[in-house]
């Protein structure tokens, strides 16, 4: 893998390499976040002479790698496809442990997963950039469990943003969130206008195929990430048990105190270490009840979509410490 250039912007940094596999040459673009929040104008570097000169390289495709917002990933894919119209464009997905082709070419079909570029070259890039390689470490896979209507999805969005604010390096390199319930709500759902996200949201059936895909996603992600949060459904059944069996730890969040013991039992049945119990309340409040022997108990609210920033602000730093350490 040959380093061609690095483009340093105010909120992002782009490391561009050239490499090959299966007798093809491709550009490998590592996107590094320098800020928790970035603006769309950061993509204007794609019109620079440095980027346009890369079209003189003999390349068949472009692979994007990095923990970046969905809108930036899509913008980069579209803009690169316009500048390099004969190349395939792919983005790396830890859940597949490979790159997914989002724009095809003569010999690469859209949605094809390219697996044979995965681990060795990514580790080489991490070493070159003095990043921690987590492949040899035991992944901490935390299941978020609890009854329905407790605010789990809003809570996970807030946790995601809080980790990004407090430790951008861990967020970018070590952490990943897997939505293991088919309600169609990813982080994008909370970053988008309500009228738009309802139209784009697509619910899936919670069937055996869905569970098999989630279990495989967790297995693959463990190869590349140190801290994995898994958003589980609100039922205790065999399907969720299959997902919990892939986890190591659990956070219970419940709007009903009487339901907590039942979910404790479900976690213990799958040999999960419970690191936090959160009582979801209907007022804006964050109060730690106890923090003993690695188990944090607290009241937290209000986990409502109407004021997401307020929810983020109420997430205590102690909870983040329990998750990332």
N, C-alpha and C positions, 0 to 999 in steps of 0.2 A: 504494500500500500504506500503510495507516494503522496506526500503533502504538496498541494498546489498553491493554496493561498488561504489566509484568514482574513475575514472581513469583520471589523469590530464596530458595532453600532452602539448607541447609547444604552439600549436595554437588552440587546441580544448580541451574540457573537457566533459567526458561521465559520467552521473549519471545513475546508473542502479538500478531499483526497481523491486520488484515482486508483482504482484497483480492478481486479478481474476475477471472473469465475466462468467455467464452462465455455472458454474461448471467447468470452464477451468482456468488454471494458465498460466500466461504469464510474460515475461520480458518486462518491459517498459524502453526504453533507451532514455533519454533526452540528446541530443547533443547540447552543448553550444559552440559557436564560441568565441575564444579569440583574433582572428586576422581576418582582412578583407580578407586576402589571405592565403590559406592553401595548403599544399603539399600532394601528394598522399602517401608518406611514413608514414603519421600519422596513417594509418590503421594497422600498424604492431603490435599494441597492442593486436589484436585479437588472436595472437598466444601465449599470455601470460598465465601463469598458473592460474591467477585470473579468466580469461575469461573461460578457458577450464574447470575449476572446477565447473562452473555454469551448466555444462551438468548433474551434479549430482542432480540438482534441478528438481522437478517434474513440468515441464512446457510443454505447448502445442503450444506456439507461442511466437514470438518476435515482438514488435511494436516499430518502430523508430519515434522519434519526435524531430523536431528542424529545424530551417531555415538554411539549409546547401546546398552547390552546388549539382547539379544533379549528377555529377560524384561521389561525396562522398556518396550520398544516395545509388546509384547503387552499389558502391563498398562494402559498409557495408551490403547491402541486400544479395549480392552474397557470401561474406565471412561468414556471420552468417549462411546462408543456408548450407554452406559446413561444418561448425562446429556443427550445430544443425540440422542435415538432416531430422529429423522426425517432425520438427516444421514448422508451417506456419510463413511467414515473411510478415509484413505489415508496411506501412509508413503512418503517419498522414498527411491529406490534409485539410487545412482550408476551401477549396472550397466545400468539402463534409461534413465538420464538423464530420469527422470520419476517421478511418484508412482503407486504401485500401490494400487488400492482393495482394502482388506481387509474392509470391511463396506459393502455396497451400499445404495442408496436407490432411489427410483422411477426416476431417470434415470441412475444409475451402477451398472454391474454389478460384482460382486466379481471381482477379478483383472484388471479393466480398467486399462490404463496411461494416465495423463493426462500427455501430453507438453507441452502448450502452456502450462504454468506454470513450465517448468524454469529456463532460465538467467537471463533478465533480473532477475526478482524475487529469485532467490537471490543474485546479485551485489549487488543493492541492499541486501539484509540484511547481507551481509558487509561492505560499505562502512560501513553505519550502525554496525556493532559493531566497527569498526577491525580487521577480520580481513584477512589477506592474501588477495588474489584470485589464484588460481593458474591461471586459465583461459588466460592469455596465455603461460604458461611451458611449456617442454618437460617432459612427464611422464617421470619415471624409472621405467621398468617393469622390474622385476627378476624373472626366472624362477628359481625354486628347482628345481634339477634334480639327478638322481643315481639310482643303482640302487635297486630295491625293498629294503625292510627296513633302511633307513639311519636311520630316525627323522625323516623329513621333516615329517610332520604334527605330531608332538610339538614339533619344533624351531620350526615356524611359530607354533604356539600360544604358545610361550615368547617368541619375538620380538615377537609382538603385545602380550603383557603387558608386556614390557620397555620397548617404545616408549611405552606408556601410562604407565608409572611414571616414565620419564625426561623425557618431553616431552609433556604432555597436550595442548598446543595443536596440535602437529604431528599427534598421533594423531587428534584430533577433526576437524581442518580439512583436512589435506593427505594423509593416509595411508589406504590401503584394501587389503584382502586379498581376492584372488579364488582360490577353490578350483577348479582346472582339471583335477581328477581326480575321477571319479565314485564315489568310495568312500563318500560320504554323511557324511563327517566334517568338520563346521565347528567353529568355536570352541565352539559350544554343546555339542559332544560331550565336550569336556574340562571343561566347567563343570557337568556333570550327573552324577548318580549313575550308576555303571556299569550297574546293573540296568536303569535307565530308558533310558539312551542306546542300549543295544543294541537295545531294543524299538523305539525311534523311528528308528534309523538305517535309511536306505533307499538301497541301492546302485543306480546307474544303469549303463546300457551305454555304453561308450566308443566311440560311433559318430559318423558324420559330422554328424548333427544336433546332438549334444552339442558337438562341436568348433566348429561354426558359431555356436552360442549363446555359447560362451566367447570366441571372437574378437570377436563383437559386444559382449559385456560389457566386454572390455578397451578397445575403441574408444570406447565411451560413457563409461567411467570416466575415461579420459584427459582428457575435457573438464572434469572437476570436481576431479580429484585430482592432486597433484604426485608422490607416491610410491606406486607400486602393486607389491605382491608377488603373484606368480602361482605357486600350488602346482601343479607339473606332475607328470605320471605318470612311472613308472619305466622307460619304454621309449623307445628311440630309433627313431621311425618317422615316417611322413608326417603322421599326425594331430598328434603333438606338435610336429613341425616347423612346422605351420601356426600353432600357438599361440606358439612361440618367435619366429616372424617378426614378431609384434606387440610383442615385448619389446625393450628396449635394453641390458639388463645381465643377468648371471647370477650365482647363487651355486651352487656345486657342493657337495653333501654326500654322502659315500660312506662306507660301512662297509668297503669293499674298496679299498685303495690302488691296486690294479692296474686298477680300473675308471675311475679319474679321467681318464686320458688320452683314453679313448673319449668321455667327456662333455665334455672340453675341445674335442675335434673337433666335436661336435654344436653347442656354443655358437659356435665360430668359423665354422661353416658358415652360421649365421644372423646373423653379424656382431654377436654379443653381446660386450660388455665384461665380462670375468670380474672381479668385485670381491672374491670370497672363495672359498676352497677349504677345506672343513671335513671333517676326518677323524673320522667318528663312531666312538667307542670305547665299550667296555662297562664303564667305571668312571667315577665322578663326578670329572670333571677338566676344567679349561679351561686350555689352554696355547697361547700364541701362538708359532708357529714362525718366521714372518717377516711383515713388513709393509713391502713395497717397491713403489714405483711404483704405488700404488693397489690392489695385490693383497695381501689378508690371507690368510695360511694359519694354521690352528690345529687342534688336537685338542680335541674337545668330547664330553662324555658325562656321565652315561649318559642317552641320549634315550629314556627309558622313561616310560610313562604312570603308573606307580605313585607317583611323587613329583614332580609337575609343578612345585611351588614350588622345589624344589632345582634343577631344570633351568633355571628362570628366573634363579635366583641365579648360575648358572654362565655365563650369556651375558655375554661381555665387553663393556664399553662401547665399545671400539674397533670392534667389529662393528656396533653400532648407528650409530656415526659414519659408517661406510662406506655404510650403507644410506640414511641420511637426508640426507647431504651430497653 
